[in-house]
Amino acid sequence: MQNHGNNAMKERISCWSDWLREYGPRLLLFARQQARRAEDAEDIFQEALVKLARKVDEGSFVGGQEAWMPFLYTQLRREAIDLGRSNDRRRKREESVVEDELRQGRGEDAWFESAGCEEERRALLETSLKDLPKKFSEVIVMKVWGRRTFAEIGEILDISMNTAASRYRYGIEAMRKRLTGARIRGDL
């Protein structure tokens, strides 16, 4: 009997692994567009996956595997908003501490992270996406990398299919204009 339970668990793990292998990179890209930093994107991606896995395991998830992507897109947006608010509150607390230290003459040097040169192109594209209004960038990510239809995007974002298509067109045109300068400079 225990062998049957182990086989069922192995099948579930294999199912999750296959699904994550196929859809994980798309979802991570979407998370990067929602989050302020790449590290935050990985955190919110993990949180969203854990919430989905718990719901599926408990049997409280409504819908089958085809409903996982819309659920995760929505959950990633929520997680990014929550994390952003949390980070804002923490930053305000830290800034007040720094101000107090500076008033007392105990300021410390700041440390800065530098991005690796090998990821310049990816970073340039991601920056271009991030510079767009969120309503455009999230539609572009869902359409291009998430392979969602405009109808699905509209449902996920609670907008009409035509609005999703319009945001996609405007966003792509804005990115094209911004990246033309980078291409002329030789950055892309």
N, C-alpha and C positions, 0 to 999 in steps of 0.2 A: 504494500500500500504506500509506503514511504517513497519507493522508487517512482511510482506514478506521480506523486506530489512533486518530486524533484524534476521529473520530465516536464510537467506543466509549468513549473517556474522557469526552467531553461527556455521553453518555448516563448514565454512572456518576455524574458530578457532579450531573446533573439529578435522578437517582434519590435521591441523598443529600440534596440540597436540598429536594426535595418531602417526603421522610420527616422531615427535621429541622423543617421548617415546621409539619408536623402534630403531631409528638410532642415536639419540643424544649421548648416551654413547660411541658408536664406533667413532663418529666424534670427541668427546672430547678427547678420547685416542689418536687419530691421531694428534690432535692439541697439546697435551702434548709432543708428539715426535718432533713436529716442533718448538715449543717454547722453550725458555731457562728456563722459570720458570712456575710453575703450574698456578699462577695468570695470567701470560701473555697468557697461553693457553685458559683460560676462556674468556679473552678479545678478542682474535682473533676469537674464536668460535662465540662469540656474534656478532662481526663485520661481519663475513662471513654470518651468518644467517640473519642479517638485510639487507645485500646487496641482498641476494636471495629473501627475502620477498618483498623488494621494486621492484625488477625486475618482480616478479610474479604479484604483485599488479598492476604495471603499464602496464602489458601485454607485456613487452619487453623481457621476458625470452623465449628463444627458446628451445622447448622440453617440455615434460610433467614432471610429478613427478618422472619418472624413470631417468631423467637427473639431478635431484637435487644432488645426491651423487657425481657424477663426478665433477659437478660445485663446490660443497663445498670442496672437496679434493683440487682442484686447488686453490680455493680462500683462504683456510686455509694456504697453502704453501706461497701464495703471502702476506697474512697478516703477517705471521711470519717473512718473509724476511723484510718487511717494518718496522715492530715493532723492529726487531733486529737492523736494521740500525739506526732507531730513538734512540733507547737506547744507541747504541754505540756513537752517536754524543753527547747525553746528558751526558754520562759518561765522555767523554773527556772534556766537559765543566766543569763538577763538579770536575774532577781531577785537572784541572788548578786552580780552586778556592781553593781547599784544599792545593795545592802546595804554592799558594800565602799566605794562612793563616799560613802554617807551617813556611814559611820564615819570617813571621811577629810574630811568636811565639804564635799563637792563635789556635792551633790544638785542636780538640774535640775528645772525645772517640767515637769509632765506636760501633754500635749496631749490634748484629748478631741474626738471627732467628735460632731456633732449631726445627727440625722435631719431630713430635710425635712418640712415640715408637710403637703405634698400627699400624702404616702404614709402618713399616720397610720392610716387605716382598714386598709390592707393590712398595715401593721406590727402593728396590734392583733390582727388575725386570725392572722398568722404567729406572734406571741408566744403567743397562746392555744394554737396547735398545738404550739409548742415547749415550753410549760409542761406539756403532757400527757406521761405516760410515753411513751418512744419506741415501745414496742410498740403503742400506740394510734395515735399520730400517723402512723406510717409506713403503717398499714393505711388510715387515712382518706385520706391523700394518694394512695395507689395506687388506692383505690376511686373517690373523687370526681374527682380531676383526671387520674389515670392511666387511668381507665375500665377497670380490671382487674376480673375476676370474683373472687369469694371463692376459687374453686378455684385460679385463677392466683396470687392473693396467697399462698395457703397453700403453693403449690409454691415460689414465690420465697423465702418466709421460712422454709420447712421446718417448717410447722405445718399442722394439719388445716384443712379448709375451715370447719368449725364454729367453730374457735378464731378464725379470721380474722373471721368474721361477728360473733362475740361481742366481739372487741376493737373492731370498728367501732362496734357499738351502745354499748358502754361509753364509748368515746372521744367519740362525738357527744353523748352525754348530759352528759359532763363539760364539753365545750366550751359546750353550751347553758347550763349553770349559770353558767359563768364569764362568758360574754358577756352574760348577762341584766343583771348589774351594770353593765357598760359601756353597755348600751342605756338603762338607767334614768338614768345620769349624762349621757347624751347624747353619749358618745364614739363610738357606733356608729350 
